[in-house]
Amino acid sequence: MSDRRFLLPAEQEMYEAAGFYEDRSPGLWRDFLAEVERTIESIVNVPHAGPRISGNIRRRILRRFPFGVLYA
């Protein structure tokens, strides 16, 4: 089992982005958060697939939205 934790600033940014998408199109926030979850599941399944960007920090880009998930 993996330990999934968001840093508070990252969690806040994620929910702010969801609010941004909801303002643009009702219900789009659900698609955004589902894509974040899909990306996290992908990270859990293949953690070394994301390119290393600094030290032990890696990044995976969301498919549909211009955001990335940074993780260690």
mmCIF file of the N, C-alpha and C atoms, coordinates in Angstrom:
data_MODEL
# 
_entry.id   MODEL 
# 
loop_
_atom_site.group_PDB 
_atom_site.id 
_atom_site.type_symbol 
_atom_site.label_atom_id 
_atom_site.label_alt_id 
_atom_site.label_comp_id 
_atom_site.label_asym_id 
_atom_site.label_entity_id 
_atom_site.label_seq_id 
_atom_site.pdbx_PDB_ins_code 
_atom_site.Cartn_x 
_atom_site.Cartn_y 
_atom_site.Cartn_z 
_atom_site.occupancy 
_atom_site.B_iso_or_equiv 
_atom_site.pdbx_formal_charge 
_atom_site.auth_seq_id 
_atom_site.auth_comp_id 
_atom_site.auth_asym_id 
_atom_site.auth_atom_id 
_atom_site.pdbx_PDB_model_num 
ATOM 1   N N  . MET A 1 1  ? 0.852   -1.186 0.000   1.00 0.00 ? 1  MET A N  1 
ATOM 2   C CA . MET A 1 1  ? 0.000   0.000  0.000   1.00 0.00 ? 1  MET A CA 1 
ATOM 3   C C  . MET A 1 1  ? 0.891   1.241  0.000   1.00 0.00 ? 1  MET A C  1 
ATOM 4   N N  . SER A 1 2  ? 0.514   2.215  -0.759  1.00 0.00 ? 2  SER A N  1 
ATOM 5   C CA . SER A 1 2  ? 1.327   3.431  -0.845  1.00 0.00 ? 2  SER A CA 1 
ATOM 6   C C  . SER A 1 2  ? 0.815   4.488  0.132   1.00 0.00 ? 2  SER A C  1 
ATOM 7   N N  . ASP A 1 3  ? 1.700   5.356  0.503   1.00 0.00 ? 3  ASP A N  1 
ATOM 8   C CA . ASP A 1 3  ? 1.375   6.460  1.394   1.00 0.00 ? 3  ASP A CA 1 
ATOM 9   C C  . ASP A 1 3  ? 1.160   7.695  0.525   1.00 0.00 ? 3  ASP A C  1 
ATOM 10  N N  . ARG A 1 4  ? -0.085  8.118  0.389   1.00 0.00 ? 4  ARG A N  1 
ATOM 11  C CA . ARG A 1 4  ? -0.406  9.286  -0.434  1.00 0.00 ? 4  ARG A CA 1 
ATOM 12  C C  . ARG A 1 4  ? -0.701  10.464 0.479   1.00 0.00 ? 4  ARG A C  1 
ATOM 13  N N  . ARG A 1 5  ? 0.112   11.490 0.334   1.00 0.00 ? 5  ARG A N  1 
ATOM 14  C CA . ARG A 1 5  ? -0.102  12.710 1.097   1.00 0.00 ? 5  ARG A CA 1 
ATOM 15  C C  . ARG A 1 5  ? 0.153   13.904 0.199   1.00 0.00 ? 5  ARG A C  1 
ATOM 16  N N  . PHE A 1 6  ? -0.713  14.878 0.285   1.00 0.00 ? 6  PHE A N  1 
ATOM 17  C CA . PHE A 1 6  ? -0.505  16.128 -0.429  1.00 0.00 ? 6  PHE A CA 1 
ATOM 18  C C  . PHE A 1 6  ? 0.074   17.141 0.530   1.00 0.00 ? 6  PHE A C  1 
ATOM 19  N N  . LEU A 1 7  ? 1.046   17.891 0.076   1.00 0.00 ? 7  LEU A N  1 
ATOM 20  C CA . LEU A 1 7  ? 1.466   19.050 0.852   1.00 0.00 ? 7  LEU A CA 1 
ATOM 21  C C  . LEU A 1 7  ? 0.306   20.043 0.806   1.00 0.00 ? 7  LEU A C  1 
ATOM 22  N N  . LEU A 1 8  ? 0.117   20.792 1.870   1.00 0.00 ? 8  LEU A N  1 
ATOM 23  C CA . LEU A 1 8  ? -1.013  21.712 1.949   1.00 0.00 ? 8  LEU A CA 1 
ATOM 24  C C  . LEU A 1 8  ? -1.065  22.683 0.771   1.00 0.00 ? 8  LEU A C  1 
ATOM 25  N N  . PRO A 1 9  ? 0.050   23.311 0.367   1.00 0.00 ? 9  PRO A N  1 
ATOM 26  C CA . PRO A 1 9  ? -0.026  24.216 -0.791  1.00 0.00 ? 9  PRO A CA 1 
ATOM 27  C C  . PRO A 1 9  ? -0.461  23.493 -2.074  1.00 0.00 ? 9  PRO A C  1 
ATOM 28  N N  . ALA A 1 10 ? -0.040  22.246 -2.251  1.00 0.00 ? 10 ALA A N  1 
ATOM 29  C CA . ALA A 1 10 ? -0.432  21.484 -3.443  1.00 0.00 ? 10 ALA A CA 1 
ATOM 30  C C  . ALA A 1 10 ? -1.918  21.159 -3.412  1.00 0.00 ? 10 ALA A C  1 
ATOM 31  N N  . GLU A 1 11 ? -2.406  20.776 -2.257  1.00 0.00 ? 11 GLU A N  1 
ATOM 32  C CA . GLU A 1 11 ? -3.833  20.469 -2.116  1.00 0.00 ? 11 GLU A CA 1 
ATOM 33  C C  . GLU A 1 11 ? -4.673  21.723 -2.378  1.00 0.00 ? 11 GLU A C  1 
ATOM 34  N N  . GLN A 1 12 ? -4.243  22.846 -1.831  1.00 0.00 ? 12 GLN A N  1 
ATOM 35  C CA . GLN A 1 12 ? -4.956  24.103 -2.064  1.00 0.00 ? 12 GLN A CA 1 
ATOM 36  C C  . GLN A 1 12 ? -4.959  24.462 -3.543  1.00 0.00 ? 12 GLN A C  1 
ATOM 37  N N  . GLU A 1 13 ? -3.825  24.303 -4.208  1.00 0.00 ? 13 GLU A N  1 
ATOM 38  C CA . GLU A 1 13 ? -3.735  24.602 -5.639  1.00 0.00 ? 13 GLU A CA 1 
ATOM 39  C C  . GLU A 1 13 ? -4.663  23.694 -6.445  1.00 0.00 ? 13 GLU A C  1 
ATOM 40  N N  . MET A 1 14 ? -4.734  22.429 -6.059  1.00 0.00 ? 14 MET A N  1 
ATOM 41  C CA . MET A 1 14 ? -5.600  21.487 -6.761  1.00 0.00 ? 14 MET A CA 1 
ATOM 42  C C  . MET A 1 14 ? -7.061  21.919 -6.660  1.00 0.00 ? 14 MET A C  1 
ATOM 43  N N  . TYR A 1 15 ? -7.503  22.295 -5.458  1.00 0.00 ? 15 TYR A N  1 
ATOM 44  C CA . TYR A 1 15 ? -8.893  22.710 -5.288  1.00 0.00 ? 15 TYR A CA 1 
ATOM 45  C C  . TYR A 1 15 ? -9.174  24.072 -5.919  1.00 0.00 ? 15 TYR A C  1 
ATOM 46  N N  . GLU A 1 16 ? -8.200  24.944 -5.922  1.00 0.00 ? 16 GLU A N  1 
ATOM 47  C CA . GLU A 1 16 ? -8.363  26.226 -6.630  1.00 0.00 ? 16 GLU A CA 1 
ATOM 48  C C  . GLU A 1 16 ? -8.511  25.986 -8.130  1.00 0.00 ? 16 GLU A C  1 
ATOM 49  N N  . ALA A 1 17 ? -7.731  25.073 -8.663  1.00 0.00 ? 17 ALA A N  1 
ATOM 50  C CA . ALA A 1 17 ? -7.841  24.740 -10.086 1.00 0.00 ? 17 ALA A CA 1 
ATOM 51  C C  . ALA A 1 17 ? -9.205  24.123 -10.381 1.00 0.00 ? 17 ALA A C  1 
ATOM 52  N N  . ALA A 1 18 ? -9.683  23.254 -9.496  1.00 0.00 ? 18 ALA A N  1 
ATOM 53  C CA . ALA A 1 18 ? -11.018 22.663 -9.685  1.00 0.00 ? 18 ALA A CA 1 
ATOM 54  C C  . ALA A 1 18 ? -12.077 23.759 -9.713  1.00 0.00 ? 18 ALA A C  1 
ATOM 55  N N  . GLY A 1 19 ? -11.951 24.746 -8.842  1.00 0.00 ? 19 GLY A N  1 
ATOM 56  C CA . GLY A 1 19 ? -12.881 25.874 -8.834  1.00 0.00 ? 19 GLY A CA 1 
ATOM 57  C C  . GLY A 1 19 ? -12.797 26.684 -10.120 1.00 0.00 ? 19 GLY A C  1 
ATOM 58  N N  . PHE A 1 20 ? -11.597 26.870 -10.622 1.00 0.00 ? 20 PHE A N  1 
ATOM 59  C CA . PHE A 1 20 ? -11.395 27.579 -11.883 1.00 0.00 ? 20 PHE A CA 1 
ATOM 60  C C  . PHE A 1 20 ? -12.137 26.872 -13.012 1.00 0.00 ? 20 PHE A C  1 
ATOM 61  N N  . TYR A 1 21 ? -11.991 25.551 -13.097 1.00 0.00 ? 21 TYR A N  1 
ATOM 62  C CA . TYR A 1 21 ? -12.661 24.800 -14.156 1.00 0.00 ? 21 TYR A CA 1 
ATOM 63  C C  . TYR A 1 21 ? -14.178 24.798 -13.970 1.00 0.00 ? 21 TYR A C  1 
ATOM 64  N N  . GLU A 1 22 ? -14.628 24.758 -12.741 1.00 0.00 ? 22 GLU A N  1 
ATOM 65  C CA . GLU A 1 22 ? -16.074 24.820 -12.492 1.00 0.00 ? 22 GLU A CA 1 
ATOM 66  C C  . GLU A 1 22 ? -16.644 26.151 -12.965 1.00 0.00 ? 22 GLU A C  1 
ATOM 67  N N  . ASP A 1 23 ? -15.900 27.232 -12.763 1.00 0.00 ? 23 ASP A N  1 
ATOM 68  C CA . ASP A 1 23 ? -16.344 28.544 -13.245 1.00 0.00 ? 23 ASP A CA 1 
ATOM 69  C C  . ASP A 1 23 ? -16.435 28.582 -14.764 1.00 0.00 ? 23 ASP A C  1 
ATOM 70  N N  . ARG A 1 24 ? -15.593 27.826 -15.434 1.00 0.00 ? 24 ARG A N  1 
ATOM 71  C CA . ARG A 1 24 ? -15.576 27.820 -16.900 1.00 0.00 ? 24 ARG A CA 1 
ATOM 72  C C  . ARG A 1 24 ? -16.698 26.970 -17.481 1.00 0.00 ? 24 ARG A C  1 
ATOM 73  N N  . SER A 1 25 ? -16.969 25.841 -16.838 1.00 0.00 ? 25 SER A N  1 
ATOM 74  C CA . SER A 1 25 ? -17.990 24.923 -17.345 1.00 0.00 ? 25 SER A CA 1 
ATOM 75  C C  . SER A 1 25 ? -18.497 24.066 -16.184 1.00 0.00 ? 25 SER A C  1 
ATOM 76  N N  . PRO A 1 26 ? -19.781 24.181 -15.842 1.00 0.00 ? 26 PRO A N  1 
ATOM 77  C CA . PRO A 1 26 ? -20.323 23.401 -14.723 1.00 0.00 ? 26 PRO A CA 1 
ATOM 78  C C  . PRO A 1 26 ? -20.026 21.907 -14.878 1.00 0.00 ? 26 PRO A C  1 
ATOM 79  N N  . GLY A 1 27 ? -19.498 21.330 -13.819 1.00 0.00 ? 27 GLY A N  1 
ATOM 80  C CA . GLY A 1 27 ? -19.164 19.912 -13.804 1.00 0.00 ? 27 GLY A CA 1 
ATOM 81  C C  . GLY A 1 27 ? -17.749 19.590 -14.244 1.00 0.00 ? 27 GLY A C  1 
ATOM 82  N N  . LEU A 1 28 ? -17.054 20.552 -14.858 1.00 0.00 ? 28 LEU A N  1 
ATOM 83  C CA . LEU A 1 28 ? -15.692 20.298 -15.330 1.00 0.00 ? 28 LEU A CA 1 
ATOM 84  C C  . LEU A 1 28 ? -14.738 20.009 -14.178 1.00 0.00 ? 28 LEU A C  1 
ATOM 85  N N  . TRP A 1 29 ? -15.051 20.521 -12.987 1.00 0.00 ? 29 TRP A N  1 
ATOM 86  C CA . TRP A 1 29 ? -14.214 20.247 -11.821 1.00 0.00 ? 29 TRP A CA 1 
ATOM 87  C C  . TRP A 1 29 ? -14.113 18.747 -11.566 1.00 0.00 ? 29 TRP A C  1 
ATOM 88  N N  . ARG A 1 30 ? -15.217 18.007 -11.797 1.00 0.00 ? 30 ARG A N  1 
ATOM 89  C CA . ARG A 1 30 ? -15.190 16.559 -11.579 1.00 0.00 ? 30 ARG A CA 1 
ATOM 90  C C  . ARG A 1 30 ? -14.204 15.881 -12.532 1.00 0.00 ? 30 ARG A C  1 
ATOM 91  N N  . ASP A 1 31 ? -14.215 16.330 -13.786 1.00 0.00 ? 31 ASP A N  1 
ATOM 92  C CA . ASP A 1 31 ? -13.289 15.769 -14.762 1.00 0.00 ? 31 ASP A CA 1 
ATOM 93  C C  . ASP A 1 31 ? -11.845 16.049 -14.355 1.00 0.00 ? 31 ASP A C  1 
ATOM 94  N N  . PHE A 1 32 ? -11.594 17.264 -13.866 1.00 0.00 ? 32 PHE A N  1 
ATOM 95  C CA . PHE A 1 32 ? -10.245 17.629 -13.437 1.00 0.00 ? 32 PHE A CA 1 
ATOM 96  C C  . PHE A 1 32 ? -9.788  16.740 -12.276 1.00 0.00 ? 32 PHE A C  1 
ATOM 97  N N  . LEU A 1 33 ? -10.622 16.621 -11.235 1.00 0.00 ? 33 LEU A N  1 
ATOM 98  C CA . LEU A 1 33 ? -10.225 15.814 -10.081 1.00 0.00 ? 33 LEU A CA 1 
ATOM 99  C C  . LEU A 1 33 ? -10.117 14.332 -10.440 1.00 0.00 ? 33 LEU A C  1 
ATOM 100 N N  . ALA A 1 34 ? -10.948 13.854 -11.357 1.00 0.00 ? 34 ALA A N  1 
ATOM 101 C CA . ALA A 1 34 ? -10.840 12.464 -11.811 1.00 0.00 ? 34 ALA A CA 1 
ATOM 102 C C  . ALA A 1 34 ? -9.513  12.250 -12.541 1.00 0.00 ? 34 ALA A C  1 
ATOM 103 N N  . GLU A 1 35 ? -9.091  13.235 -13.318 1.00 0.00 ? 35 GLU A N  1 
ATOM 104 C CA . GLU A 1 35 ? -7.813  13.127 -14.024 1.00 0.00 ? 35 GLU A CA 1 
ATOM 105 C C  . GLU A 1 35 ? -6.644  13.175 -13.044 1.00 0.00 ? 35 GLU A C  1 
ATOM 106 N N  . VAL A 1 36 ? -6.761  13.988 -11.994 1.00 0.00 ? 36 VAL A N  1 
ATOM 107 C CA . VAL A 1 36 ? -5.721  13.991 -10.948 1.00 0.00 ? 36 VAL A CA 1 
ATOM 108 C C  . VAL A 1 36 ? -5.648  12.601 -10.314 1.00 0.00 ? 36 VAL A C  1 
ATOM 109 N N  . GLU A 1 37 ? -6.799  12.033 -9.986  1.00 0.00 ? 37 GLU A N  1 
ATOM 110 C CA . GLU A 1 37 ? -6.824  10.697 -9.373  1.00 0.00 ? 37 GLU A CA 1 
ATOM 111 C C  . GLU A 1 37 ? -6.251  9.640  -10.319 1.00 0.00 ? 37 GLU A C  1 
ATOM 112 N N  . ARG A 1 38 ? -6.591  9.712  -11.610 1.00 0.00 ? 38 ARG A N  1 
ATOM 113 C CA . ARG A 1 38 ? -6.062  8.765  -12.585 1.00 0.00 ? 38 ARG A CA 1 
ATOM 114 C C  . ARG A 1 38 ? -4.534  8.867  -12.647 1.00 0.00 ? 38 ARG A C  1 
ATOM 115 N N  . THR A 1 39 ? -4.035  10.083 -12.613 1.00 0.00 ? 39 THR A N  1 
ATOM 116 C CA . THR A 1 39 ? -2.593  10.306 -12.662 1.00 0.00 ? 39 THR A CA 1 
ATOM 117 C C  . THR A 1 39 ? -1.922  9.756  -11.411 1.00 0.00 ? 39 THR A C  1 
ATOM 118 N N  . ILE A 1 40 ? -2.543  9.955  -10.264 1.00 0.00 ? 40 ILE A N  1 
ATOM 119 C CA . ILE A 1 40 ? -1.984  9.427  -9.012  1.00 0.00 ? 40 ILE A CA 1 
ATOM 120 C C  . ILE A 1 40 ? -1.961  7.900  -9.037  1.00 0.00 ? 40 ILE A C  1 
ATOM 121 N N  . GLU A 1 41 ? -3.027  7.284  -9.542  1.00 0.00 ? 41 GLU A N  1 
ATOM 122 C CA . GLU A 1 41 ? -3.049  5.823  -9.657  1.00 0.00 ? 41 GLU A CA 1 
ATOM 123 C C  . GLU A 1 41 ? -1.928  5.343  -10.580 1.00 0.00 ? 41 GLU A C  1 
ATOM 124 N N  . SER A 1 42 ? -1.694  6.067  -11.646 1.00 0.00 ? 42 SER A N  1 
ATOM 125 C CA . SER A 1 42 ? -0.616  5.733  -12.568 1.00 0.00 ? 42 SER A CA 1 
ATOM 126 C C  . SER A 1 42 ? 0.741   5.831  -11.869 1.00 0.00 ? 42 SER A C  1 
ATOM 127 N N  . ILE A 1 43 ? 0.897   6.854  -11.051 1.00 0.00 ? 43 ILE A N  1 
ATOM 128 C CA . ILE A 1 43 ? 2.144   7.027  -10.285 1.00 0.00 ? 43 ILE A CA 1 
ATOM 129 C C  . ILE A 1 43 ? 2.331   5.861  -9.322  1.00 0.00 ? 43 ILE A C  1 
ATOM 130 N N  . VAL A 1 44 ? 1.275   5.469  -8.636  1.00 0.00 ? 44 VAL A N  1 
ATOM 131 C CA . VAL A 1 44 ? 1.356   4.355  -7.681  1.00 0.00 ? 44 VAL A CA 1 
ATOM 132 C C  . VAL A 1 44 ? 1.751   3.066  -8.407  1.00 0.00 ? 44 VAL A C  1 
ATOM 133 N N  . ASN A 1 45 ? 1.178   2.854  -9.594  1.00 0.00 ? 45 ASN A N  1 
ATOM 134 C CA . ASN A 1 45 ? 1.442   1.625  -10.339 1.00 0.00 ? 45 ASN A CA 1 
ATOM 135 C C  . ASN A 1 45 ? 2.828   1.595  -10.973 1.00 0.00 ? 45 ASN A C  1 
ATOM 136 N N  . VAL A 1 46 ? 3.309   2.748  -11.448 1.00 0.00 ? 46 VAL A N  1 
ATOM 137 C CA . VAL A 1 46 ? 4.623   2.817  -12.101 1.00 0.00 ? 46 VAL A CA 1 
ATOM 138 C C  . VAL A 1 46 ? 5.324   4.094  -11.633 1.00 0.00 ? 46 VAL A C  1 
ATOM 139 N N  . PRO A 1 47 ? 5.829   4.097  -10.408 1.00 0.00 ? 47 PRO A N  1 
ATOM 140 C CA . PRO A 1 47 ? 6.359   5.331  -9.828  1.00 0.00 ? 47 PRO A CA 1 
ATOM 141 C C  . PRO A 1 47 ? 7.586   5.911  -10.533 1.00 0.00 ? 47 PRO A C  1 
ATOM 142 N N  . HIS A 1 48 ? 8.375   5.094  -11.182 1.00 0.00 ? 48 HIS A N  1 
ATOM 143 C CA . HIS A 1 48 ? 9.599   5.608  -11.805 1.00 0.00 ? 48 HIS A CA 1 
ATOM 144 C C  . HIS A 1 48 ? 9.391   6.070  -13.245 1.00 0.00 ? 48 HIS A C  1 
ATOM 145 N N  . ALA A 1 49 ? 8.150   6.051  -13.722 1.00 0.00 ? 49 ALA A N  1 
ATOM 146 C CA . ALA A 1 49 ? 7.881   6.458  -15.109 1.00 0.00 ? 49 ALA A CA 1 
ATOM 147 C C  . ALA A 1 49 ? 7.990   7.974  -15.304 1.00 0.00 ? 49 ALA A C  1 
ATOM 148 N N  . GLY A 1 50 ? 7.702   8.727  -14.274 1.00 0.00 ? 50 GLY A N  1 
ATOM 149 C CA . GLY A 1 50 ? 7.795   10.179 -14.386 1.00 0.00 ? 50 GLY A CA 1 
ATOM 150 C C  . GLY A 1 50 ? 9.246   10.625 -14.416 1.00 0.00 ? 50 GLY A C  1 
ATOM 151 N N  . PRO A 1 51 ? 9.557   11.606 -15.242 1.00 0.00 ? 51 PRO A N  1 
ATOM 152 C CA . PRO A 1 51 ? 10.943  12.080 -15.290 1.00 0.00 ? 51 PRO A CA 1 
ATOM 153 C C  . PRO A 1 51 ? 11.355  12.765 -13.993 1.00 0.00 ? 51 PRO A C  1 
ATOM 154 N N  . ARG A 1 52 ? 12.587  12.567 -13.623 1.00 0.00 ? 52 ARG A N  1 
ATOM 155 C CA . ARG A 1 52 ? 13.149  13.214 -12.435 1.00 0.00 ? 52 ARG A CA 1 
ATOM 156 C C  . ARG A 1 52 ? 13.419  14.669 -12.804 1.00 0.00 ? 52 ARG A C  1 
ATOM 157 N N  . ILE A 1 53 ? 12.925  15.594 -11.960 1.00 0.00 ? 53 ILE A N  1 
ATOM 158 C CA . ILE A 1 53 ? 13.149  17.007 -12.264 1.00 0.00 ? 53 ILE A CA 1 
ATOM 159 C C  . ILE A 1 53 ? 14.114  17.665 -11.298 1.00 0.00 ? 53 ILE A C  1 
ATOM 160 N N  . SER A 1 54 ? 14.289  17.080 -10.105 1.00 0.00 ? 54 SER A N  1 
ATOM 161 C CA . SER A 1 54 ? 15.241  17.618 -9.135  1.00 0.00 ? 54 SER A CA 1 
ATOM 162 C C  . SER A 1 54 ? 15.384  16.628 -7.990  1.00 0.00 ? 54 SER A C  1 
ATOM 163 N N  . GLY A 1 55 ? 16.596  16.186 -7.733  1.00 0.00 ? 55 GLY A N  1 
ATOM 164 C CA . GLY A 1 55 ? 16.810  15.242 -6.641  1.00 0.00 ? 55 GLY A CA 1 
ATOM 165 C C  . GLY A 1 55 ? 15.937  14.015 -6.815  1.00 0.00 ? 55 GLY A C  1 
ATOM 166 N N  . ASN A 1 56 ? 15.103  13.724 -5.815  1.00 0.00 ? 56 ASN A N  1 
ATOM 167 C CA . ASN A 1 56 ? 14.203  12.576 -5.917  1.00 0.00 ? 56 ASN A CA 1 
ATOM 168 C C  . ASN A 1 56 ? 12.777  12.994 -6.302  1.00 0.00 ? 56 ASN A C  1 
ATOM 169 N N  . ILE A 1 57 ? 12.600  14.227 -6.769  1.00 0.00 ? 57 ILE A N  1 
ATOM 170 C CA . ILE A 1 57 ? 11.285  14.732 -7.178  1.00 0.00 ? 57 ILE A CA 1 
ATOM 171 C C  . ILE A 1 57 ? 11.046  14.375 -8.642  1.00 0.00 ? 57 ILE A C  1 
ATOM 172 N N  . ARG A 1 58 ? 9.889   13.794 -8.902  1.00 0.00 ? 58 ARG A N  1 
ATOM 173 C CA . ARG A 1 58 ? 9.482   13.435 -10.257 1.00 0.00 ? 58 ARG A CA 1 
ATOM 174 C C  . ARG A 1 58 ? 8.185   14.166 -10.603 1.00 0.00 ? 58 ARG A C  1 
ATOM 175 N N  . ARG A 1 59 ? 7.864   14.167 -11.906 1.00 0.00 ? 59 ARG A N  1 
ATOM 176 C CA . ARG A 1 59 ? 6.652   14.862 -12.346 1.00 0.00 ? 59 ARG A CA 1 
ATOM 177 C C  . ARG A 1 59 ? 5.916   14.015 -13.378 1.00 0.00 ? 59 ARG A C  1 
ATOM 178 N N  . ARG A 1 60 ? 4.591   13.980 -13.224 1.00 0.00 ? 60 ARG A N  1 
ATOM 179 C CA . ARG A 1 60 ? 3.718   13.385 -14.237 1.00 0.00 ? 60 ARG A CA 1 
ATOM 180 C C  . ARG A 1 60 ? 2.733   14.463 -14.664 1.00 0.00 ? 60 ARG A C  1 
ATOM 181 N N  . ILE A 1 61 ? 2.569   14.626 -15.964 1.00 0.00 ? 61 ILE A N  1 
ATOM 182 C CA . ILE A 1 61 ? 1.665   15.626 -16.521 1.00 0.00 ? 61 ILE A CA 1 
ATOM 183 C C  . ILE A 1 61 ? 0.285   15.006 -16.706 1.00 0.00 ? 61 ILE A C  1 
ATOM 184 N N  . LEU A 1 62 ? -0.762  15.748 -16.332 1.00 0.00 ? 62 LEU A N  1 
ATOM 185 C CA . LEU A 1 62 ? -2.124  15.293 -16.575 1.00 0.00 ? 62 LEU A CA 1 
ATOM 186 C C  . LEU A 1 62 ? -2.380  15.280 -18.077 1.00 0.00 ? 62 LEU A C  1 
ATOM 187 N N  . ARG A 1 63 ? -3.209  14.379 -18.543 1.00 0.00 ? 63 ARG A N  1 
ATOM 188 C CA . ARG A 1 63 ? -3.483  14.251 -19.977 1.00 0.00 ? 63 ARG A CA 1 
ATOM 189 C C  . ARG A 1 63 ? -4.310  15.407 -20.514 1.00 0.00 ? 63 ARG A C  1 
ATOM 190 N N  . ARG A 1 64 ? -5.377  15.734 -19.849 1.00 0.00 ? 64 ARG A N  1 
ATOM 191 C CA . ARG A 1 64 ? -6.351  16.677 -20.405 1.00 0.00 ? 64 ARG A CA 1 
ATOM 192 C C  . ARG A 1 64 ? -6.180  18.106 -19.929 1.00 0.00 ? 64 ARG A C  1 
ATOM 193 N N  . PHE A 1 65 ? -5.495  18.309 -18.847 1.00 0.00 ? 65 PHE A N  1 
ATOM 194 C CA . PHE A 1 65 ? -5.383  19.622 -18.229 1.00 0.00 ? 65 PHE A CA 1 
ATOM 195 C C  . PHE A 1 65 ? -3.913  20.019 -18.128 1.00 0.00 ? 65 PHE A C  1 
ATOM 196 N N  . PRO A 1 66 ? -3.631  21.316 -18.199 1.00 0.00 ? 66 PRO A N  1 
ATOM 197 C CA . PRO A 1 66 ? -2.231  21.760 -18.157 1.00 0.00 ? 66 PRO A CA 1 
ATOM 198 C C  . PRO A 1 66 ? -1.667  21.834 -16.733 1.00 0.00 ? 66 PRO A C  1 
ATOM 199 N N  . PHE A 1 67 ? -1.637  20.695 -16.076 1.00 0.00 ? 67 PHE A N  1 
ATOM 200 C CA . PHE A 1 67 ? -1.109  20.592 -14.713 1.00 0.00 ? 67 PHE A CA 1 
ATOM 201 C C  . PHE A 1 67 ? -0.231  19.367 -14.621 1.00 0.00 ? 67 PHE A C  1 
ATOM 202 N N  . GLY A 1 68 ? 0.664   19.394 -13.656 1.00 0.00 ? 68 GLY A N  1 
ATOM 203 C CA . GLY A 1 68 ? 1.500   18.257 -13.374 1.00 0.00 ? 68 GLY A CA 1 
ATOM 204 C C  . GLY A 1 68 ? 1.418   17.889 -11.907 1.00 0.00 ? 68 GLY A C  1 
ATOM 205 N N  . VAL A 1 69 ? 1.684   16.647 -11.609 1.00 0.00 ? 69 VAL A N  1 
ATOM 206 C CA . VAL A 1 69 ? 1.754   16.160 -10.226 1.00 0.00 ? 69 VAL A CA 1 
ATOM 207 C C  . VAL A 1 69 ? 3.225   15.929 -9.927  1.00 0.00 ? 69 VAL A C  1 
ATOM 208 N N  . LEU A 1 70 ? 3.731   16.657 -8.939  1.00 0.00 ? 70 LEU A N  1 
ATOM 209 C CA . LEU A 1 70 ? 5.103   16.457 -8.472  1.00 0.00 ? 70 LEU A CA 1 
ATOM 210 C C  . LEU A 1 70 ? 5.052   15.467 -7.320  1.00 0.00 ? 70 LEU A C  1 
ATOM 211 N N  . TYR A 1 71 ? 5.987   14.523 -7.301  1.00 0.00 ? 71 TYR A N  1 
ATOM 212 C CA . TYR A 1 71 ? 5.957   13.510 -6.245  1.00 0.00 ? 71 TYR A CA 1 
ATOM 213 C C  . TYR A 1 71 ? 7.360   12.984 -5.950  1.00 0.00 ? 71 TYR A C  1 
ATOM 214 N N  . ALA A 1 72 ? 7.460   12.401 -4.786  1.00 0.00 ? 72 ALA A N  1 
ATOM 215 C CA . ALA A 1 72 ? 8.725   11.774 -4.362  1.00 0.00 ? 72 ALA A CA 1 
ATOM 216 C C  . ALA A 1 72 ? 8.419   10.400 -3.826  1.00 0.00 ? 72 ALA A C  1 
# 
